[in-house]
Amino acid sequence: MRAALYDSYGPPEVLYEGEVPVPEVGPGQVLVRVHATTVNGGELSGRAGKVRLVTGFRFPQRVGIDYAGEIAAVGPGVEGWREGDRVWGFMGRSFGSAAEYVAVRPRQFSLAPRNLTPVEAVSLLAGGTTSITGLRDKARLSPGERLLVRGASGGVGSVAVQIGKLYGAHVTALAGATNLDFVRDLGADEVFDYRTTHPSALGGYDVVLDTVGTQHSAFRRLLAPGGRMVAVSFDLDRLLASLGYIMGSAVHGSRRVRFFSGNPRHELFAELARHAENGDVRPVVDTVHSLADIANAHRALEAGGVRGKHVIQLG
């Protein structure tokens, strides 16, 4: 089958479309024919070798963490699923969904939203599950609270704005100048250009959702007493300092920075699917690429200014 691969760490040019065996379906697994996946920030860091102590030195390596498609085969011991079911989900803590097939367990997917195409659906997955976990479970965002979303036009931020409004918050969005109208249309109550707006000019917030990973201390100071900051990205150029600051916030001061590494399961996918079917959140697709265009998709995400997701369409 076709899959996106790379044989060494480096820039987007190391990526190529190659051939690998179709995964065997073991007990308790299903085989999913992938119709679409997306490019996520963690993959850029992995491909560039910034977390090579985690990703290791065995090549070729794979990319892709999310998928939307249909079940092609059902392994022994799997009940309640059948060939042809339209599903969406995550690989777990591994890469490999930028391929024609993946073998996964039922806890790693749910039925996909009935009203969305695979391209539309997969654009919601990472941002939607991260936003629900960060805002509802980690920050416990309440109606009427003031929420600041950094990186509001990106794959996570564009959904976080919508989830924040769904939860009844007053949402302020930080994005690039060319995307201010875009995030306002997503439901943001206030929008600011991150390049020309200093954090000190923003006022106070009950919750800050940071998808950027830099200047944690500057944005933490915006929190009201009892405020919560959820960071879903590290500053990988200053990794130890970034990690140290987040861990130290749990000890010093009342305004704690919470961080989590997403590994969503079936129940969260199903909840997000209901929100999509109810019209609570809408997909945001920046550009659709072919698998052979995987290097350009990575390059486009690295360039910034993205609106929603870069999607890889396979079928």
Summary of the structure (lengths in Angstrom):
residues: 315
radius of gyration: 19.2
end to end distance: 12.6
largest distance: 58.7
contacts: 1101
relative contact order: 0.17
helix: 34%
strand: 28%
